[in-house]
């Protein structure tokens, strides 16, 4: 266990109490984290000079973080957000995908 966590659980006698305390602490962090992650995902844009691969990797990382925080995102929403973050040159290609959703 990391030293900084001992402050919160050091006085607890039973492992169940330690577990409950740690779960409670991280649940609160996840609740605060979810809106931030959703916002980052919706505002994410593919930057000029960056590859599509690096952009899609970042989208996937945010999706995974949301999943871990207990807030999975649907495939449809993920596709829509990903397409919206592409630069204008990709809009023609994106339009066909939107029509299929």
Backbone as a printed PyTorch tensor [residue, N CA C, xyz], in Angstrom:
tensor([[[  0.8500,  -1.1740,   0.0000],
         [  0.0000,   0.0000,   0.0000],
         [  0.8950,   1.2360,   0.0000]],

        [[  0.4720,   2.2240,  -0.7290],
         [  1.2460,   3.4600,  -0.8180],
         [  1.1400,   4.2400,   0.4950]],

        [[  2.2390,   4.8810,   0.8490],
         [  2.3310,   5.5760,   2.1280],
         [  1.2430,   6.6260,   2.3280]],

        [[  0.8990,   7.3620,   1.2890],
         [ -0.0790,   8.4370,   1.4480],
         [ -1.4660,   7.9010,   1.8260]],

        [[ -1.7280,   6.6310,   1.5690],
         [ -3.0290,   6.0560,   1.9230],
         [ -3.0940,   5.6190,   3.3860]],

        [[ -1.9450,   5.4230,   3.9990],
         [ -1.9190,   4.9820,   5.4010],
         [ -2.5840,   5.9870,   6.3350]],

        [[ -2.5290,   7.2430,   5.9830],
         [ -3.1770,   8.2830,   6.7890],
         [ -4.6750,   7.9910,   6.9230]],

        [[ -5.2670,   7.4650,   5.8660],
         [ -6.7090,   7.2250,   5.8440],
         [ -7.1080,   5.8830,   6.4570]],

        [[ -6.2220,   4.9000,   6.3990],
         [ -6.6200,   3.5550,   6.8260],
         [ -5.7520,   2.9840,   7.9440]],

        [[ -4.7500,   3.7020,   8.3640],
         [ -3.8060,   3.1940,   9.3670],
         [ -4.4340,   2.8080,  10.6840]],

        [[ -5.4910,   3.4790,  11.0760],
         [ -6.1160,   3.1900,  12.3710],
         [ -7.1810,   2.0960,  12.2870]],

        [[ -7.5060,   1.6510,  11.0940],
         [ -8.5450,   0.6300,  10.9340],
         [ -7.9790,  -0.7480,  11.2540]],

        [[ -8.7550,  -1.5500,  11.9580],
         [ -8.2680,  -2.8430,  12.4630],
         [ -8.5700,  -4.0220,  11.5440]],

        [[ -9.6540,  -3.9620,  10.7960],
         [-10.0540,  -5.0960,   9.9730],
         [ -9.8510,  -4.7740,   8.4950]],

        [[ -9.4570,  -5.8040,   7.7610],
         [ -9.1990,  -5.6050,   6.3370],
         [-10.4630,  -5.1780,   5.5920]],

        [[-11.6160,  -5.6300,   6.0200],
         [-12.8850,  -5.2370,   5.4030],
         [-13.0990,  -3.7340,   5.5460]],

        [[-12.7600,  -3.1780,   6.7130],
         [-12.9110,  -1.7410,   6.9310],
         [-11.9310,  -0.9480,   6.0530]],

        [[-10.7170,  -1.4680,   5.9030],
         [ -9.7320,  -0.8260,   5.0320],
         [-10.2540,  -0.8260,   3.5930]],

        [[-10.7390,  -1.9820,   3.1610],
         [-11.2760,  -2.1060,   1.8090],
         [-12.4300,  -1.1270,   1.5920]],

        [[-13.3830,  -1.1060,   2.5120],
         [-14.5420,  -0.2150,   2.3760],
         [-14.1230,   1.2510,   2.3150]],

        [[-13.1510,   1.6200,   3.1260],
         [-12.6670,   3.0030,   3.1350],
         [-12.0260,   3.3700,   1.7910]],

        [[-11.1730,   2.4910,   1.2750],
         [-10.4980,   2.7570,   0.0110],
         [-11.4880,   2.7980,  -1.1550]],

        [[-12.4270,   1.8800,  -1.1780],
         [-13.4460,   1.8810,  -2.2340],
         [-14.2400,   3.1780,  -2.1820]],

        [[-14.6350,   3.5940,  -1.0040],
         [-15.3850,   4.8420,  -0.8550],
         [-14.6010,   6.0490,  -1.3490]],

        [[-13.3160,   6.0720,  -1.0590],
         [-12.4840,   7.1940,  -1.5000],
         [-12.3950,   7.2450,  -3.0220]],

        [[-12.2050,   6.1180,  -3.6500],
         [-12.0390,   6.0980,  -5.1020],
         [-13.3620,   6.2420,  -5.8390]],

        [[-14.4550,   5.8410,  -5.2520],
         [-15.7560,   6.0610,  -5.8730],
         [-16.0390,   7.5520,  -5.9990]],

        [[-15.7300,   8.3090,  -4.9620],
         [-15.9230,   9.7610,  -5.0100],
         [-15.0470,  10.3520,  -6.1030]],

        [[-13.8010,   9.9040,  -6.1950],
         [-12.9130,  10.4070,  -7.2380],
         [-13.4640,  10.0850,  -8.6180]],

        [[-14.0230,   8.8860,  -8.7840],
         [-14.5890,   8.5110, -10.0760],
         [-15.7870,   9.3840, -10.4190]],

        [[-16.6230,   9.6870,  -9.4330],
         [-17.7900,  10.5320,  -9.6890],
         [-17.3690,  11.9240, -10.1390]],

        [[-16.2860,  12.4260,  -9.5760],
         [-15.7800,  13.7340,  -9.9800],
         [-15.0560,  13.6670, -11.3180]],

        [[-14.4960,  12.5250, -11.6180],
         [-13.7020,  12.3550, -12.8180],
         [-14.5640,  12.1830, -14.0660]],

        [[-15.7110,  11.5510, -13.9370],
         [-16.5530,  11.2260, -15.0910],
         [-16.9290,  12.4550, -15.9210]],

        [[-17.4490,  13.5230, -15.3200],
         [-17.7850,  14.7040, -16.1450],
         [-16.5580,  15.2850, -16.8630]],

        [[-15.4230,  15.2610, -16.1920],
         [-14.1960,  15.7800, -16.7960],
         [-13.7820,  14.9350, -17.9980]],

        [[-13.8360,  13.6170, -17.8620],
         [-13.4760,  12.7330, -18.9640],
         [-14.4390,  12.8800, -20.1380]],

        [[-15.7360,  12.9780, -19.8420],
         [-16.7230,  13.1580, -20.9110],
         [-16.4780,  14.4670, -21.6580]],

        [[-16.1600,  15.5030, -20.9150],
         [-15.8830,  16.8020, -21.5230],
         [-14.6360,  16.7360, -22.4050]],

        [[-13.5760,  16.0850, -21.9120],
         [-12.3540,  15.9400, -22.7010],
         [-12.6360,  15.1820, -23.9910]],

        [[-13.4470,  14.1390, -23.9070],
         [-13.7640,  13.3450, -25.0810],
         [-14.5400,  14.1670, -26.1070]],

        [[-15.5180,  14.9290, -25.6520],
         [-16.3420,  15.7180, -26.5740],
         [-15.5800,  16.8910, -27.1820]],

        [[-14.5770,  17.3950, -26.4750],
         [-13.7950,  18.5250, -26.9800],
         [-12.5290,  18.1010, -27.7210]],

        [[-12.2370,  16.8150, -27.7360],
         [-11.0190,  16.3210, -28.3710],
         [-11.0650,  16.5510, -29.8750]],

        [[ -9.9990,  17.0890, -30.3990],
         [ -9.8780,  17.3590, -31.8340],
         [ -8.5580,  16.7710, -32.3310]],

        [[ -8.5730,  16.3390, -33.5760],
         [ -7.3380,  15.8680, -34.1900],
         [ -6.5340,  17.0990, -34.5880]],

        [[ -5.3850,  17.2640, -33.9740],
         [ -4.5530,  18.4350, -34.2230],
         [ -3.8180,  18.3280, -35.5540]],

        [[ -3.6110,  19.4770, -36.1620],
         [ -2.8750,  19.5480, -37.4330],
         [ -1.4810,  18.9500, -37.2310]],

        [[ -1.0850,  18.1220, -38.1590],
         [  0.2330,  17.5110, -38.0860],
         [  0.2760,  16.2180, -37.2930]],

        [[ -0.8050,  15.8770, -36.6350],
         [ -0.8650,  14.6260, -35.8690],
         [ -1.5040,  13.5480, -36.7340]],

        [[ -1.1600,  12.3180, -36.4530],
         [ -1.6990,  11.2130, -37.2460],
         [ -3.0930,  10.8270, -36.7560]],

        [[ -3.8400,  10.2130, -37.6550],
         [ -5.1590,   9.6850, -37.2890],
         [ -4.9830,   8.6260, -36.2060]],

        [[ -3.9180,   7.8540, -36.3310],
         [ -3.6570,   6.7970, -35.3560],
         [ -3.5080,   7.3640, -33.9460]],

        [[ -2.7610,   8.4520, -33.7830],
         [ -2.5800,   9.0330, -32.4490],
         [ -3.8900,   9.6300, -31.9360]],

        [[ -4.6950,  10.1970, -32.8360],
         [ -6.0010,  10.7480, -32.4410],
         [ -6.9310,   9.6290, -31.9600]],

        [[ -7.0140,   8.5590, -32.7410],
         [ -7.8890,   7.4430, -32.3710],
         [ -7.3920,   6.7820, -31.0840]],

        [[ -6.0880,   6.7320, -30.8850],
         [ -5.5390,   6.1660, -29.6600],
         [ -5.9760,   6.9900, -28.4470]],

        [[ -5.9480,   8.3120, -28.5930],
         [ -6.3780,   9.1940, -27.4940],
         [ -7.8720,   9.0120, -27.2110]],

        [[ -8.6770,   8.8870, -28.2580],
         [-10.1090,   8.6260, -28.0910],
         [-10.2980,   7.3130, -27.3230]],

        [[ -9.5450,   6.2920, -27.6980],
         [ -9.6400,   4.9870, -27.0420],
         [ -9.2310,   5.0580, -25.5780]],

        [[ -8.2080,   5.8390, -25.2880],
         [ -7.7640,   6.0000, -23.9050],
         [ -8.8700,   6.6310, -23.0520]],

        [[ -9.5030,   7.6700, -23.5820],
         [-10.5860,   8.3200, -22.8420],
         [-11.7700,   7.3670, -22.6660]],

        [[-12.0830,   6.5950, -23.7140],
         [-13.1520,   5.5920, -23.6150],
         [-12.8390,   4.5860, -22.5090]],

        [[-11.5960,   4.1100, -22.4740],
         [-11.1860,   3.1410, -21.4610],
         [-11.2450,   3.7360, -20.0580]],

        [[-10.8480,   4.9870, -19.9250],
         [-10.9000,   5.6480, -18.6200],
         [-12.3410,   5.7850, -18.1480]],

        [[-13.2420,   6.1160, -19.0460],
         [-14.6650,   6.2080, -18.6870],
         [-15.2000,   4.8380, -18.2720]],

        [[-14.8100,   3.8070, -18.9990],
         [-15.2330,   2.4400, -18.6710],
         [-14.7430,   2.0660, -17.2650]],

        [[-13.4900,   2.3550, -16.9840],
         [-12.9060,   2.0460, -15.6810],
         [-13.6010,   2.8200, -14.5650]],

        [[-14.0200,   4.0380, -14.8670],
         [-14.7010,   4.8690, -13.8720],
         [-16.1690,   4.4730, -13.7000]],

        [[-16.6180,   3.4790, -14.4790],
         [-17.9920,   3.0030, -14.3320],
         [-18.9900,   3.7190, -15.2140]],

        [[-18.5090,   4.3880, -16.2630],
         [-19.3850,   5.1430, -17.1580],
         [-19.0620,   4.7790, -18.6150]],

        [[-19.4720,   3.5750, -19.0350],
         [-19.1600,   3.1810, -20.4110],
         [-19.8840,   4.0650, -21.4190]],

        [[-19.2800,   4.2260, -22.5750],
         [-19.8500,   5.0310, -23.6420],
         [-20.2620,   4.0810, -24.7660]],

        [[-21.4040,   4.3320, -25.3630],
         [-21.8890,   3.4390, -26.4220],
         [-21.0090,   3.5750, -27.6620]],

        [[-20.9850,   2.5120, -28.4520],
         [-20.1970,   2.5420, -29.6920],
         [-20.6770,   3.6590, -30.6120]],

        [[-21.9760,   3.8380, -30.6870],
         [-22.5520,   4.8740, -31.5610],
         [-22.0780,   6.2660, -31.1370]],

        [[-22.1480,   6.5390, -29.8470],
         [-21.7030,   7.8460, -29.3540],
         [-20.2030,   8.0210, -29.5730]],

        [[-19.4450,   6.9580, -29.3750],
         [-18.0000,   7.0260, -29.5690],
         [-17.6620,   7.3440, -31.0240]],

        [[-18.3530,   6.7140, -31.9440],
         [-18.1230,   6.9860, -33.3710],
         [-18.4740,   8.4380, -33.6870]],

        [[-19.6030,   8.9090, -33.1810],
         [-20.0250,  10.2870, -33.4610],
         [-19.0180,  11.2950, -32.9150]],

        [[-18.5680,  11.0970, -31.6990],
         [-17.6080,  12.0110, -31.0850],
         [-16.2830,  11.9670, -31.8420]],

        [[-15.8700,  10.7770, -32.2350],
         [-14.6140,  10.6290, -32.9770],
         [-14.6850,  11.3690, -34.3100]],

        [[-15.7790,  11.1980, -35.0220],
         [-15.9370,  11.8760, -36.3170],
         [-16.0010,  13.3870, -36.1610]],

        [[-16.6360,  13.8620, -35.1120],
         [-16.7500,  15.3090, -34.8910],
         [-15.4020,  15.9510, -34.6050]],

        [[-14.4540,  15.1760, -34.1060],
         [-13.1380,  15.7150, -33.7830],
         [-12.1680,  15.7330, -34.9490]],

        [[-12.5860,  15.1640, -36.0720],
         [-11.7070,  15.1480, -37.2390],
         [-11.6710,  16.5250, -37.9000]],

        [[-10.5640,  16.8630, -38.5530],
         [-10.4670,  18.1600, -39.2260],
         [-11.3910,  18.2230, -40.4420]],

        [[-11.6410,  19.4340, -40.9550],
         [-12.5880,  19.6220, -42.0670],
         [-12.2990,  18.7600, -43.3010]],

        [[-11.0550,  18.4630, -43.5530],
         [-10.7160,  17.6760, -44.7400],
         [-11.3340,  16.2740, -44.6900]],

        [[-11.6630,  15.8110, -43.4980],
         [-12.2530,  14.4830, -43.3070],
         [-13.7760,  14.5100, -43.3540]],

        [[-14.3850,  15.6690, -43.4190],
         [-15.8500,  15.7770, -43.2980],
         [-16.6010,  15.0150, -44.3870]],

        [[-16.0730,  15.0100, -45.5990],
         [-16.7390,  14.2850, -46.6760],
         [-16.7860,  12.7860, -46.3730]],

        [[-15.6930,  12.2600, -45.8780],
         [-15.6430,  10.8430, -45.5090],
         [-16.5510,  10.5600, -44.3080]],

        [[-16.5910,  11.4920, -43.3900],
         [-17.3940,  11.3270, -42.1780],
         [-18.8860,  11.2950, -42.4770]],

        [[-19.3050,  12.0630, -43.4610],
         [-20.7270,  12.1710, -43.7830],
         [-21.3310,  10.7970, -44.1040]],

        [[-20.6200,   9.9790, -44.8640],
         [-21.1130,   8.6490, -45.2000],
         [-21.2590,   7.7660, -43.9750]],

        [[-20.3530,   7.9100, -43.0430],
         [-20.4160,   7.1130, -41.8020],
         [-21.5910,   7.5770, -40.9500]],

        [[-21.8010,   8.9080, -40.8710],
         [-22.9490,   9.4430, -40.1220],
         [-24.2560,   8.8780, -40.6720]],

        [[-24.3400,   8.8110, -41.9800],
         [-25.5730,   8.3250, -42.5960],
         [-25.8630,   6.8680, -42.2340]],

        [[-24.8060,   6.0960, -41.9690],
         [-24.9730,   4.6880, -41.6190],
         [-25.3260,   4.4800, -40.1460]],

        [[-25.1740,   5.5100, -39.3310],
         [-25.4550,   5.3500, -37.8940],
         [-26.9090,   5.3200, -37.6270]]])
